[in-house]
Amino acid sequence: MTRALIPLSLLLSVSLSQPALAEGVGAGTVISNTAQASYTGPDGTTVVDSNTVDLSVDELLDVTVTSLDSGPQAAAPGQAVLTFEITNTGNGPEAFTLTANPVVAGNDFDTTVDAIAVDTNGNGTYDEGIDEILTGPATTDVLAADEPVTVFVIVTVPGDVLDTEETTVELTATAVTGSGTPGTVFAGQGESGVDAVVGATGAAATASGSLVVGITTVSLIKTADVADPFGGNTVVPGAVVTYTITANVTGSGSLSDLQVTDAFPAGTSYAPGTITLDAAPLTDASGDDAGEADASGITVDLGTVSGGTSPVVTFQVVIQ
């Protein structure tokens, strides 16, 4: 009698020790598989296992850098801050060295890089004395696969910049393990001793942020119109003087907390209820609108004023 060996199935068993990440299976994950065959013979069904093949997943080195600023940030001479996000897009834990370059082709002026800081409290805003300053060379903590971190590039804008001038600062993040041509292998330097392999980004990425200068200045022009009791404009007792103060705000930026004050000149008395702002009447009382008058003079709070505008304040006094 001849025995017939009839293969009934070929089964593949695969096990992963870690979940898949955005960049694929985690570094150091062991992928195991065992083939299986079964057949039916005179003695019934027999199952045969192959040897098990184990493969350890290498660590892929990849990173992205993104500007978190919505566009060019308004700046003036002095300190300015640009905000970036570094994301470990590899499949294993990795730290990244950060380098800021303020000298970019096309800049109207170049800033000086003072520091790179990590958003320690996670509020997205640079807090001096709270957010950690990275020191030589500036290097992030080890980031888990898919983990982002927000960093700030703190720069100084020189004092001789001109209104509307722009500048760009580049931030580069490079994997500490190594970088280079995609596919470059760093033997045994990955997670759990596996190889580290440079990914599609070259294990380095660059993004840029920009600043635009908004220098805004104010000049005041004050005029006086006199109306005497006789219908003329002689400066005599009883004449009413209308003072007009024009605040010419120039530049591409804006000013905050702009306030116009004027003391009543000696020999005059204030005509109550005569303060106006852009021809709209204001009260003399404090707190109910932008105007206020007391025994010494008037105050008008203009608040935030944009360049290219000229608010006008008027009030009257009577010559004693």
Backbone as CSV, one residue per row, in Angstrom:
resi,resn,N_x,N_y,N_z,CA_x,CA_y,CA_z,C_x,C_y,C_z
1,MET,0.860,-1.189,0.000,0.000,0.000,0.000,0.889,1.228,0.000
2,THR,0.496,2.198,-0.804,1.251,3.450,-0.864,0.545,4.507,-0.059
3,ARG,1.330,5.196,0.842,0.744,6.275,1.639,0.686,7.558,0.814
4,ALA,-0.435,8.246,0.871,-0.577,9.543,0.185,-0.388,10.648,1.200
5,LEU,0.568,11.582,0.940,0.789,12.737,1.811,0.119,13.929,1.146
6,ILE,-0.942,14.432,1.747,-1.745,15.496,1.132,-1.651,16.742,2.006
7,PRO,-0.899,17.796,1.584,-0.844,19.036,2.380,-2.223,19.667,2.442
8,LEU,-2.678,19.964,3.648,-3.985,20.577,3.815,-3.894,22.084,4.073
9,SER,-2.828,22.541,4.710,-2.752,23.973,5.007,-1.321,24.372,5.295
10,LEU,-1.021,25.660,5.070,0.261,26.251,5.444,-0.078,27.499,6.248
11,LEU,0.243,27.488,7.518,-0.184,28.540,8.435,1.007,29.409,8.808
12,LEU,0.756,30.751,8.926,1.811,31.692,9.310,1.406,32.342,10.621
13,SER,2.261,32.223,11.620,2.000,32.824,12.918,2.984,33.960,13.130
14,VAL,2.459,35.212,13.367,3.305,36.381,13.569,2.959,37.021,14.896
15,SER,3.961,37.378,15.697,3.711,38.068,16.959,4.576,39.303,17.048
16,LEU,3.991,40.393,17.557,4.699,41.653,17.753,4.681,41.987,19.231
17,SER,5.833,42.440,19.738,5.909,42.761,21.154,5.542,44.193,21.452
18,GLN,5.375,45.087,20.408,5.025,46.482,20.617,3.994,46.907,19.574
19,PRO,3.193,47.956,19.879,2.225,48.445,18.890,2.914,49.190,17.768
20,ALA,2.228,49.305,16.633,2.768,50.061,15.511,2.633,51.552,15.772
21,LEU,3.603,52.340,15.284,3.616,53.781,15.443,3.396,54.442,14.101
22,ALA,3.355,55.796,14.112,3.148,56.531,12.860,4.230,56.188,11.845
23,GLU,5.448,55.939,12.305,6.562,55.621,11.406,6.746,54.116,11.274
24,GLY,5.788,53.326,11.796,5.881,51.878,11.664,6.067,51.198,13.005
25,VAL,6.420,49.944,12.960,6.602,49.145,14.175,7.753,49.712,14.993
26,GLY,7.594,49.731,16.314,8.590,50.307,17.200,9.940,49.623,17.117
27,ALA,10.994,50.433,17.278,12.352,49.903,17.255,12.540,48.887,18.377
28,GLY,13.245,47.803,18.090,13.482,46.753,19.074,12.385,45.721,19.144
29,THR,11.278,45.970,18.438,10.198,44.982,18.406,10.703,43.691,17.753
30,VAL,10.382,42.566,18.356,10.754,41.273,17.784,9.568,40.721,17.000
31,ILE,9.765,40.516,15.720,8.751,39.912,14.865,9.097,38.426,14.715
32,SER,8.214,37.584,15.204,8.452,36.129,15.174,7.423,35.466,14.270
33,ASN,7.873,34.486,13.485,6.897,33.702,12.736,7.349,32.260,12.612
34,THR,6.328,31.401,12.578,6.550,29.963,12.476,5.585,29.398,11.443
35,ALA,6.141,28.677,10.470,5.282,28.037,9.468,4.759,26.708,10.013
36,GLN,3.642,26.279,9.502,3.023,25.038,9.968,2.364,24.323,8.795
37,ALA,2.571,23.056,8.749,1.925,22.232,7.711,1.177,21.090,8.384
38,SER,0.080,20.744,7.779,-0.654,19.576,8.286,-1.007,18.669,7.112
39,TYR,-1.042,17.396,7.371,-1.398,16.463,6.301,-2.140,15.284,6.920
40,THR,-2.841,14.595,6.044,-3.621,13.435,6.475,-2.992,12.166,5.906
41,GLY,-2.721,11.256,6.764,-2.162,9.969,6.359,-2.957,8.836,6.956
42,PRO,-2.434,7.653,6.814,-3.153,6.474,7.359,-3.404,6.572,8.841
43,ASP,-2.534,7.287,9.514,-2.682,7.384,10.967,-3.476,8.620,11.392
44,GLY,-4.043,9.333,10.449,-4.808,10.536,10.774,-4.062,11.808,10.381
45,THR,-4.450,12.921,11.006,-3.861,14.222,10.689,-2.587,14.424,11.488
46,THR,-1.572,14.877,10.777,-0.289,15.177,11.411,0.047,16.653,11.163
47,VAL,0.520,17.323,12.189,0.913,18.736,12.092,2.417,18.835,12.303
48,VAL,3.048,19.596,11.411,4.491,19.774,11.485,4.806,21.275,11.561
49,ASP,5.607,21.697,12.561,6.041,23.093,12.689,7.427,23.280,12.093
50,SER,7.622,24.464,11.488,8.978,24.813,11.053,9.733,25.397,12.239
51,ASN,10.977,25.718,12.006,11.708,26.489,13.011,11.116,27.903,13.066
52,THR,11.282,28.584,14.192,10.797,29.957,14.357,11.867,30.943,13.922
53,VAL,11.452,31.909,13.118,12.368,32.966,12.667,12.037,34.250,13.417
54,ASP,13.023,34.814,14.140,12.853,36.061,14.880,13.603,37.181,14.177
55,LEU,12.938,38.295,13.981,13.560,39.493,13.406,13.349,40.666,14.357
56,SER,14.425,41.352,14.693,14.323,42.556,15.520,14.249,43.781,14.612
57,VAL,13.244,44.635,14.835,13.047,45.822,14.000,14.097,46.866,14.327
58,ASP,14.792,47.339,13.292,15.809,48.376,13.492,15.155,49.712,13.817
59,GLU,15.960,50.609,14.397,15.464,51.947,14.717,15.621,52.866,13.513
60,LEU,14.521,53.477,13.103,14.541,54.432,12.002,14.706,55.828,12.580
61,LEU,15.671,56.596,12.066,15.954,57.945,12.556,15.305,58.965,11.635
62,ASP,14.282,59.642,12.145,13.576,60.654,11.355,13.087,61.769,12.277
63,VAL,12.905,62.970,11.716,12.493,64.116,12.519,11.809,65.146,11.620
64,THR,10.893,65.909,12.195,10.329,67.062,11.493,10.465,68.289,12.387
65,VAL,10.613,69.451,11.742,10.637,70.738,12.439,9.574,71.612,11.789
66,THR,8.738,72.240,12.615,7.637,73.060,12.113,7.602,74.386,12.857
67,SER,7.428,75.483,12.124,7.209,76.780,12.775,5.784,76.818,13.311
68,LEU,5.630,77.217,14.566,4.304,77.343,15.167,3.762,78.763,15.085
69,ASP,4.551,79.681,14.543,4.077,81.055,14.371,3.126,81.122,13.185
70,SER,2.094,81.935,13.307,1.088,82.017,12.249,1.584,82.775,11.027
71,GLY,2.679,83.486,11.174,3.267,84.278,10.088,4.401,85.091,10.654
72,PRO,4.903,86.060,9.894,5.985,86.905,10.426,5.555,87.563,11.735
73,GLN,6.435,87.498,12.728,6.145,88.066,14.032,6.589,89.522,14.100
74,ALA,5.747,90.382,14.668,6.092,91.793,14.812,7.269,91.934,15.766
75,ALA,8.196,92.787,15.396,9.400,92.950,16.204,9.835,94.401,16.185
76,ALA,10.650,94.751,17.165,11.278,96.060,17.281,12.672,95.822,17.832
77,PRO,13.538,96.817,17.831,14.873,96.609,18.420,14.766,96.022,19.823
78,GLY,15.559,94.977,20.078,15.501,94.278,21.362,15.192,92.808,21.163
79,GLN,14.655,92.180,22.203,14.429,90.731,22.175,13.193,90.365,21.370
80,ALA,13.286,89.261,20.652,12.145,88.685,19.932,12.217,87.171,20.074
81,VAL,11.069,86.512,19.923,10.982,85.062,20.128,10.269,84.417,18.954
82,LEU,10.856,83.327,18.433,10.232,82.513,17.396,9.948,81.131,17.987
83,THR,8.820,80.531,17.596,8.365,79.285,18.218,8.326,78.158,17.186
84,PHE,8.882,77.001,17.572,8.953,75.844,16.682,8.507,74.587,17.422
85,GLU,8.156,73.558,16.635,7.867,72.245,17.197,8.788,71.213,16.561
86,ILE,9.457,70.438,17.409,10.300,69.328,16.967,9.543,68.040,17.248
87,THR,9.414,67.170,16.242,8.716,65.895,16.439,9.613,64.748,16.018
88,ASN,9.782,63.782,16.922,10.522,62.567,16.597,9.613,61.672,15.772
89,THR,9.822,61.665,14.457,8.978,60.848,13.579,9.607,59.492,13.294
90,GLY,10.672,59.156,14.011,11.237,57.820,13.918,10.423,56.835,14.734
91,ASN,10.890,55.609,14.819,10.145,54.567,15.529,10.799,54.160,16.840
92,GLY,11.716,54.985,17.326,12.372,54.691,18.594,12.734,55.970,19.317
93,PRO,13.139,55.882,20.581,13.497,57.078,21.356,14.766,57.726,20.809
94,GLU,14.763,59.048,20.726,15.918,59.757,20.155,15.954,61.193,20.667
95,ALA,17.148,61.706,20.868,17.352,63.117,21.200,17.853,63.838,19.955
96,PHE,17.680,65.159,19.934,18.033,65.934,18.747,18.822,67.179,19.126
97,THR,19.884,67.415,18.381,20.670,68.624,18.542,20.038,69.738,17.716
98,LEU,19.916,70.925,18.318,19.248,72.051,17.669,20.257,73.140,17.335
99,THR,20.166,73.652,16.113,21.050,74.716,15.651,20.215,75.811,15.005
100,ALA,20.394,77.056,15.453,19.666,78.197,14.880,20.607,79.003,13.990
101,ASN,20.125,79.320,12.800,20.909,80.093,11.838,20.190,81.404,11.534
102,PRO,20.743,82.562,11.966,20.079,83.841,11.719,20.511,84.516,10.423
103,VAL,21.506,83.948,9.741,22.045,84.581,8.526,21.500,83.820,7.322
104,VAL,20.379,84.299,6.804,19.675,83.630,5.717,19.642,84.569,4.514
105,ALA,19.901,84.019,3.337,19.890,84.825,2.120,18.556,85.545,1.962
106,GLY,18.619,86.817,1.620,17.414,87.609,1.430,16.995,88.419,2.629
107,ASN,17.659,88.216,3.776,17.320,88.998,4.969,17.613,90.481,4.750
108,ASP,16.710,91.339,5.260,17.006,92.768,5.272,18.002,93.115,6.372
109,PHE,18.002,92.313,7.421,18.961,92.473,8.526,19.096,91.113,9.191
110,ASP,20.136,90.929,9.978,20.348,89.667,10.695,20.243,89.905,12.196
111,THR,19.591,88.971,12.870,19.495,89.024,14.325,20.685,88.293,14.951
112,THR,20.796,88.402,16.257,21.770,87.623,17.034,20.999,86.595,17.841
113,VAL,21.370,85.317,17.727,20.696,84.266,18.491,21.234,84.276,19.918
114,ASP,20.343,84.480,20.864,20.739,84.516,22.275,20.647,83.143,22.926
115,ALA,19.610,82.393,22.592,19.412,81.094,23.256,18.325,80.310,22.545
116,ILE,18.313,79.003,22.834,17.212,78.125,22.442,16.656,77.539,23.738
117,ALA,15.342,77.612,23.914,14.717,77.157,25.154,13.609,76.163,24.864
118,VAL,13.341,75.302,25.844,12.253,74.322,25.755,11.047,74.849,26.517
119,ASP,9.870,74.636,25.964,8.624,75.068,26.609,8.358,74.176,27.820
120,THR,9.003,74.492,28.929,8.978,73.630,30.110,7.574,73.464,30.683
121,ASN,6.810,74.554,30.729,5.474,74.456,31.328,4.375,74.178,30.310
122,GLY,4.740,74.037,29.035,3.796,73.605,28.020,2.704,74.594,27.667
123,ASN,2.918,75.892,27.918,1.865,76.865,27.612,2.020,77.522,26.243
124,GLY,3.070,77.165,25.502,3.250,77.689,24.159,3.801,79.093,24.091
125,THR,4.115,79.683,25.246,4.647,81.047,25.306,5.956,81.040,26.069
126,TYR,6.943,81.786,25.555,8.238,81.811,26.238,8.121,82.565,27.551
127,ASP,8.481,81.881,28.643,8.461,82.466,29.976,9.887,82.513,30.507
128,GLU,10.466,83.700,30.515,11.848,83.851,30.972,11.960,83.433,32.433
129,GLY,12.991,82.645,32.732,13.202,82.171,34.087,12.457,80.895,34.416
130,ILE,11.543,80.494,33.536,10.780,79.250,33.746,11.153,78.218,32.690
131,ASP,11.100,78.602,31.423,11.425,77.666,30.350,12.932,77.403,30.318
132,GLU,13.283,76.138,30.170,14.677,75.708,30.265,15.497,76.154,29.056
133,ILE,16.617,76.815,29.332,17.551,77.201,28.281,18.472,76.013,27.992
134,LEU,18.552,75.610,26.725,19.434,74.511,26.341,20.844,75.059,26.136
135,THR,21.821,74.335,26.660,23.204,74.813,26.572,24.053,73.840,25.789
136,GLY,25.135,74.273,25.266,26.169,73.776,24.373,26.469,72.289,24.343
137,PRO,26.201,71.633,23.261,25.277,72.078,22.204,23.832,71.906,22.643
138,ALA,22.955,72.760,22.128,21.542,72.705,22.516,20.946,71.381,22.055
139,THR,20.514,70.567,23.019,20.015,69.226,22.714,18.744,68.952,23.492
140,THR,17.739,68.412,22.822,16.498,68.069,23.502,16.713,66.867,24.408
141,ASP,15.770,66.652,25.304,15.714,65.377,26.013,15.398,64.280,24.988
142,VAL,15.573,63.041,25.393,15.202,61.928,24.520,13.688,61.953,24.332
143,LEU,13.261,61.980,23.078,11.840,61.998,22.753,11.404,60.600,22.342
144,ALA,10.274,60.172,22.852,9.713,58.890,22.429,9.269,58.991,20.974
145,ALA,9.097,57.868,20.340,8.588,57.858,18.964,7.269,58.617,18.907
146,ASP,7.141,59.505,17.928,5.952,60.341,17.718,5.818,61.484,18.714
147,GLU,6.771,61.651,19.634,6.633,62.703,20.645,7.107,64.049,20.118
148,PRO,6.288,65.116,20.302,6.720,66.460,19.914,7.211,67.246,21.123
149,VAL,7.981,68.313,20.860,8.374,69.239,21.907,8.401,70.637,21.291
150,THR,7.914,71.622,22.048,7.927,73.005,21.594,9.190,73.692,22.090
151,VAL,9.867,74.391,21.185,11.082,75.108,21.556,10.991,76.545,21.060
152,PHE,11.746,77.424,21.718,11.782,78.835,21.382,13.196,79.234,20.974
153,VAL,13.288,80.003,19.898,14.555,80.608,19.518,14.476,82.080,19.916
154,ILE,15.340,82.477,20.838,15.325,83.837,21.372,16.442,84.622,20.697
155,VAL,16.083,85.737,20.069,17.039,86.514,19.296,16.993,87.974,19.736
156,THR,18.034,88.713,19.333,18.063,90.158,19.546,18.027,90.857,18.200
157,VAL,17.076,91.781,18.060,16.951,92.601,16.851,17.836,93.837,17.046
158,PRO,18.725,94.127,16.079,19.631,95.273,16.255,18.892,96.597,16.301
159,GLY,19.558,97.611,16.844,18.920,98.900,17.042,18.799,99.753,15.803
160,ASP,19.490,99.395,14.717,19.470,100.247,13.527,18.517,99.749,12.445
161,VAL,17.580,98.862,12.805,16.635,98.364,11.808,15.647,99.457,11.417
162,LEU,15.057,99.278,10.242,14.095,100.232,9.731,12.705,99.612,9.694
163,ASP,11.707,100.467,9.753,10.322,100.013,9.720,10.061,99.170,8.475
164,THR,9.342,98.058,8.656,8.909,97.079,7.638,10.023,96.140,7.170
165,GLU,11.252,96.282,7.671,12.297,95.326,7.278,11.980,93.943,7.859
166,GLU,12.408,92.898,7.133,12.127,91.523,7.547,13.407,90.704,7.660
167,THR,13.322,89.655,8.479,14.440,88.733,8.612,13.913,87.334,8.879
168,THR,14.701,86.331,8.520,14.335,84.928,8.716,15.396,84.240,9.557
169,VAL,14.958,83.362,10.443,15.847,82.530,11.254,15.484,81.074,10.999
170,GLU,16.478,80.257,10.716,16.253,78.827,10.471,16.622,78.016,11.710
171,LEU,15.828,76.991,11.998,16.130,76.060,13.087,16.256,74.658,12.516
172,THR,17.377,74.009,12.800,17.640,72.651,12.317,17.729,71.700,13.504
173,ALA,17.070,70.557,13.381,17.151,69.488,14.383,17.817,68.281,13.739
174,THR,18.821,67.726,14.425,19.588,66.591,13.897,19.633,65.490,14.941
175,ALA,19.349,64.255,14.531,19.368,63.129,15.463,20.753,62.969,16.074
176,VAL,20.803,62.796,17.388,22.079,62.638,18.083,22.790,61.369,17.640
177,THR,22.032,60.304,17.398,22.649,59.041,16.979,23.397,59.202,15.672
178,GLY,22.871,59.998,14.754,23.546,60.215,13.485,22.566,60.630,12.410
179,SER,23.090,61.153,11.323,22.271,61.588,10.194,23.050,61.327,8.919
180,GLY,22.412,61.580,7.793,23.096,61.377,6.524,22.141,60.922,5.449
181,THR,22.681,60.230,4.486,21.878,59.722,3.371,20.888,58.671,3.877
182,PRO,19.614,58.757,3.462,18.656,57.722,3.878,19.196,56.321,3.595
183,GLY,19.052,55.469,4.583,19.562,54.109,4.476,20.897,53.898,5.162
184,THR,21.561,54.993,5.570,22.825,54.861,6.303,22.577,54.106,7.601
185,VAL,23.444,53.157,7.914,23.267,52.289,9.080,24.298,52.620,10.144
186,PHE,23.838,52.774,11.377,24.708,52.904,12.537,24.548,51.618,13.350
187,ALA,25.502,50.708,13.164,25.376,49.353,13.700,25.292,49.366,15.222
188,GLY,24.263,48.686,15.734,24.118,48.478,17.167,23.777,49.713,17.965
189,GLN,23.465,50.833,17.334,23.241,52.078,18.070,21.766,52.421,18.244
190,GLY,20.896,51.510,17.875,19.473,51.751,18.034,18.937,51.225,19.356
191,GLU,17.647,51.325,19.532,16.978,50.870,20.740,17.224,49.379,20.963
192,SER,17.573,49.036,22.212,17.823,47.643,22.619,18.944,47.000,21.817
193,GLY,19.869,47.824,21.295,21.038,47.294,20.597,20.816,46.952,19.144
194,VAL,19.629,47.256,18.597,19.433,47.012,17.166,20.187,48.079,16.381
195,ASP,20.256,47.908,15.068,20.884,48.930,14.236,19.988,50.166,14.166
196,ALA,20.604,51.336,13.997,19.866,52.575,13.725,20.048,52.896,12.249
197,VAL,18.947,53.187,11.578,18.973,53.415,10.130,18.409,54.806,9.845
198,VAL,19.130,55.603,9.069,18.668,56.937,8.702,17.447,56.828,7.797
199,GLY,16.381,57.559,8.173,15.141,57.517,7.417,15.090,58.536,6.298
200,ALA,13.877,58.749,5.786,13.689,59.573,4.593,14.092,61.025,4.792
201,THR,14.017,61.538,6.029,14.385,62.933,6.275,15.894,63.137,6.376
202,GLY,16.650,62.040,6.328,18.084,62.168,6.558,18.414,62.343,8.018
203,ALA,17.415,62.130,8.892,17.549,62.298,10.346,17.873,63.738,10.715
204,ALA,17.540,64.684,9.837,17.724,66.111,10.100,16.644,66.872,9.344
205,ALA,16.141,67.926,9.952,15.100,68.729,9.312,15.257,70.185,9.722
206,THR,14.792,71.082,8.849,14.928,72.519,9.075,13.601,73.215,8.800
207,ALA,13.271,74.188,9.619,12.125,75.067,9.380,12.561,76.491,9.670
208,SER,11.814,77.443,9.163,12.182,78.845,9.349,11.034,79.633,9.951
209,GLY,11.414,80.650,10.711,10.459,81.617,11.238,10.947,83.002,10.860
210,SER,10.042,83.960,10.822,10.449,85.292,10.363,9.914,86.388,11.268
211,LEU,10.594,87.527,11.203,10.233,88.717,11.960,10.058,89.875,10.996
212,VAL,9.108,90.743,11.275,8.946,91.972,10.497,8.960,93.136,11.477
213,VAL,9.754,94.131,11.167,9.933,95.258,12.068,8.737,96.201,11.962
214,GLY,8.186,96.534,13.104,7.126,97.537,13.168,7.530,98.623,14.139
215,ILE,8.146,99.665,13.640,8.571,100.782,14.482,7.528,101.881,14.360
216,THR,6.898,102.202,15.464,5.814,103.176,15.470,6.174,104.324,16.403
217,THR,5.989,105.539,15.935,6.324,106.719,16.730,5.126,107.666,16.782
218,VAL,5.164,108.560,17.759,4.094,109.537,17.944,4.686,110.939,17.972
219,SER,4.068,111.849,17.249,4.402,113.263,17.366,3.130,114.025,17.697
220,LEU,3.241,115.025,18.591,2.083,115.802,19.015,2.152,117.202,18.425
221,ILE,1.046,117.638,17.892,0.917,119.004,17.391,-0.232,119.661,18.146
222,LYS,0.070,120.809,18.767,-0.944,121.500,19.559,-1.184,122.892,18.984
223,THR,-2.449,123.218,18.818,-2.821,124.542,18.340,-3.851,125.144,19.285
224,ALA,-4.015,126.482,19.187,-4.985,127.186,20.032,-5.811,128.137,19.178
225,ASP,-7.115,128.116,19.383,-8.037,129.063,18.742,-8.700,129.891,19.845
226,VAL,-8.689,131.217,19.681,-9.211,132.118,20.704,-10.494,132.782,20.206
227,ALA,-11.490,132.775,21.085,-12.743,133.491,20.810,-12.988,134.472,21.960
228,ASP,-12.852,135.780,21.678,-13.022,136.758,22.761,-14.496,137.131,22.924
229,PRO,-14.830,137.840,24.000,-16.247,138.174,24.249,-16.835,139.136,23.226
230,PHE,-15.995,139.707,22.363,-16.465,140.719,21.423,-16.625,140.161,20.001
231,GLY,-16.506,138.850,19.859,-16.639,138.230,18.549,-15.351,138.175,17.761
232,GLY,-14.268,138.568,18.419,-12.968,138.518,17.755,-12.093,137.417,18.316
233,ASN,-10.784,137.561,18.132,-9.850,136.533,18.608,-8.713,137.135,19.430
234,THR,-9.049,138.263,20.130,-8.022,138.868,20.998,-7.905,138.064,22.282
235,VAL,-6.684,138.029,22.824,-6.414,137.269,24.046,-6.644,138.203,25.228
236,VAL,-7.877,138.227,25.711,-8.271,139.115,26.807,-9.000,138.294,27.862
237,PRO,-9.089,138.774,29.066,-9.873,138.069,30.078,-11.284,137.795,29.575
238,GLY,-11.748,136.609,29.859,-13.055,136.172,29.406,-13.045,135.469,28.058
239,ALA,-11.923,135.528,27.347,-11.841,134.829,26.064,-11.788,133.318,26.296
240,VAL,-12.372,132.581,25.378,-12.351,131.114,25.439,-11.271,130.602,24.483
241,VAL,-10.385,129.764,25.027,-9.312,129.177,24.219,-9.630,127.699,23.979
242,THR,-9.696,127.326,22.721,-9.886,125.907,22.366,-8.535,125.339,21.954
243,TYR,-8.043,124.378,22.749,-6.777,123.707,22.435,-7.071,122.430,21.636
244,THR,-6.341,122.247,20.562,-6.464,121.041,19.737,-5.117,120.326,19.740
245,ILE,-5.121,119.065,20.144,-3.907,118.250,20.210,-4.071,117.088,19.242
246,THR,-3.214,117.039,18.249,-3.254,115.958,17.261,-2.078,115.022,17.500
247,ALA,-2.371,113.732,17.700,-1.329,112.713,17.901,-1.109,111.991,16.582
248,ASN,-0.063,112.333,15.883,0.250,111.680,14.610,1.047,110.407,14.885
249,VAL,0.439,109.265,14.623,1.069,107.959,14.865,1.558,107.434,13.518
250,THR,2.849,107.259,13.399,3.427,106.805,12.129,4.160,105.488,12.318
251,GLY,4.249,104.712,11.239,4.922,103.421,11.272,3.957,102.301,10.954
252,SER,4.498,101.088,10.814,3.670,99.957,10.395,3.113,99.158,11.559
253,GLY,3.553,99.473,12.778,3.090,98.716,13.936,1.970,99.417,14.667
254,SER,1.893,99.206,15.950,0.885,99.856,16.778,1.487,100.169,18.137
255,LEU,0.844,101.089,18.845,1.265,101.478,20.184,0.145,101.135,21.162
256,SER,0.522,100.693,22.330,-0.478,100.396,23.349,-0.383,101.426,24.473
257,ASP,-1.498,101.595,25.164,-1.573,102.493,26.330,-1.175,103.928,25.994
258,LEU,-1.536,104.383,24.804,-1.231,105.766,24.424,-2.156,106.714,25.192
259,GLN,-1.563,107.692,25.826,-2.318,108.614,26.672,-1.881,110.043,26.379
260,VAL,-2.845,110.927,26.235,-2.568,112.345,26.027,-2.984,113.095,27.287
261,THR,-2.065,113.899,27.822,-2.377,114.724,28.998,-2.013,116.171,28.700
262,ASP,-2.710,117.076,29.352,-2.398,118.501,29.192,-2.822,119.225,30.464
263,ALA,-1.908,119.996,31.007,-2.204,120.775,32.215,-2.836,122.109,31.836
264,PHE,-3.750,122.559,32.659,-4.366,123.858,32.419,-3.318,124.943,32.650
265,PRO,-3.167,125.856,31.713,-2.155,126.898,31.910,-2.571,127.884,33.008
266,ALA,-1.561,128.433,33.675,-1.833,129.434,34.707,-2.587,130.603,34.096
267,GLY,-3.503,131.155,34.868,-4.289,132.287,34.392,-5.525,131.875,33.637
268,THR,-5.822,130.581,33.614,-7.029,130.103,32.941,-7.808,129.180,33.866
269,SER,-9.041,128.918,33.535,-9.860,127.925,34.233,-10.522,127.029,33.187
270,TYR,-10.642,125.777,33.520,-11.201,124.799,32.591,-12.683,125.035,32.368
271,ALA,-13.113,124.910,31.120,-14.542,124.962,30.790,-15.094,123.547,30.881
272,PRO,-15.836,123.205,31.938,-16.258,121.817,32.169,-17.019,121.229,30.977
273,GLY,-16.766,119.925,30.749,-17.506,119.183,29.739,-17.109,119.483,28.314
274,THR,-15.873,119.982,28.126,-15.485,120.364,26.757,-14.463,119.416,26.127
275,ILE,-14.139,118.309,26.769,-13.177,117.374,26.170,-13.857,116.620,25.022
276,THR,-13.148,116.507,23.894,-13.626,115.660,22.785,-12.472,114.795,22.287
277,LEU,-12.846,113.676,21.694,-11.887,112.805,21.011,-12.436,112.528,19.623
278,ASP,-11.699,112.998,18.630,-12.158,112.882,17.243,-13.582,113.421,17.097
279,ALA,-13.790,114.575,17.734,-15.052,115.327,17.682,-16.173,114.714,18.507
280,ALA,-15.935,113.562,19.135,-16.963,112.949,19.987,-16.766,113.433,21.417
281,PRO,-17.822,113.924,22.077,-17.665,114.445,23.442,-17.330,113.359,24.446
282,LEU,-16.496,113.730,25.420,-16.145,112.853,26.525,-16.543,113.527,27.831
283,THR,-16.779,112.711,28.855,-17.119,113.273,30.161,-15.850,113.620,30.923
284,ASP,-16.035,114.412,31.967,-14.901,114.772,32.821,-14.643,113.724,33.897
285,ALA,-15.605,112.846,34.137,-15.476,111.871,35.215,-14.475,110.785,34.843
286,SER,-13.851,110.219,35.860,-12.877,109.152,35.653,-13.570,107.805,35.528
287,GLY,-13.181,107.025,34.508,-13.611,105.631,34.424,-14.797,105.350,33.542
288,ASP,-15.593,106.351,33.145,-16.764,106.029,32.337,-16.504,106.147,30.846
289,ASP,-15.410,106.780,30.435,-14.992,106.789,29.039,-13.505,107.139,29.001
290,ALA,-13.003,107.501,27.851,-11.562,107.727,27.707,-11.094,109.036,28.313
291,GLY,-12.020,109.963,28.608,-11.628,111.280,29.084,-11.698,111.440,30.581
292,GLU,-10.939,112.413,31.095,-10.976,112.739,32.516,-10.422,114.146,32.692
293,ALA,-11.058,114.915,33.551,-10.561,116.244,33.909,-10.565,116.374,35.418
294,ASP,-9.475,116.960,35.958,-9.432,117.269,37.383,-8.962,118.707,37.540
295,ALA,-8.566,119.056,38.727,-8.207,120.449,38.977,-6.957,120.890,38.234
296,SER,-6.122,119.918,37.832,-4.840,120.293,37.229,-4.823,120.225,35.705
297,GLY,-5.665,119.366,35.124,-5.621,119.246,33.673,-6.511,118.139,33.169
298,ILE,-6.335,117.780,31.889,-7.159,116.738,31.268,-6.273,115.550,30.886
299,THR,-6.915,114.369,30.831,-6.251,113.140,30.395,-7.193,112.400,29.454
300,VAL,-6.658,111.922,28.332,-7.444,111.112,27.405,-6.661,109.836,27.106
301,ASP,-7.250,108.688,27.437,-6.630,107.388,27.182,-7.039,106.912,25.787
302,LEU,-6.051,106.840,24.888,-6.337,106.422,23.515,-6.224,104.917,23.334
303,GLY,-5.616,104.222,24.303,-5.486,102.769,24.205,-4.481,102.355,23.148
304,THR,-4.801,101.309,22.393,-3.924,100.815,21.327,-4.238,101.567,20.036
305,VAL,-3.195,102.156,19.461,-3.375,102.980,18.265,-2.428,102.476,17.192
306,SER,-2.948,102.267,15.997,-2.149,101.764,14.883,-1.456,102.908,14.153
307,GLY,-0.297,102.573,13.574,0.394,103.540,12.748,-0.472,103.971,11.574
308,GLY,-0.309,105.231,11.172,-1.112,105.753,10.084,-2.391,106.422,10.524
309,THR,-2.578,106.564,11.849,-3.767,107.236,12.358,-3.364,108.493,13.115
310,SER,-4.336,109.408,13.298,-4.058,110.685,13.969,-5.237,111.074,14.852
311,PRO,-5.343,110.516,16.038,-6.421,110.897,16.949,-6.297,112.379,17.327
312,VAL,-7.459,113.029,17.479,-7.482,114.464,17.789,-8.247,114.691,19.092
313,VAL,-7.597,115.376,20.036,-8.195,115.707,21.328,-8.373,117.225,21.400
314,THR,-9.533,117.667,21.885,-9.742,119.098,22.113,-10.311,119.327,23.514
315,PHE,-10.078,120.526,24.042,-10.730,120.969,25.279,-10.634,122.499,25.326
316,GLN,-11.393,123.101,26.233,-11.427,124.561,26.313,-11.110,125.052,27.711
317,VAL,-10.466,126.217,27.749,-10.250,126.944,28.995,-10.700,128.385,28.780
318,VAL,-10.956,129.086,29.899,-11.351,130.494,29.862,-10.258,131.318,30.520
319,ILE,-9.832,132.393,29.835,-8.803,133.266,30.402,-9.428,134.082,31.537
320,GLN,-8.769,134.057,32.704,-9.326,134.720,33.882,-9.070,136.237,33.827
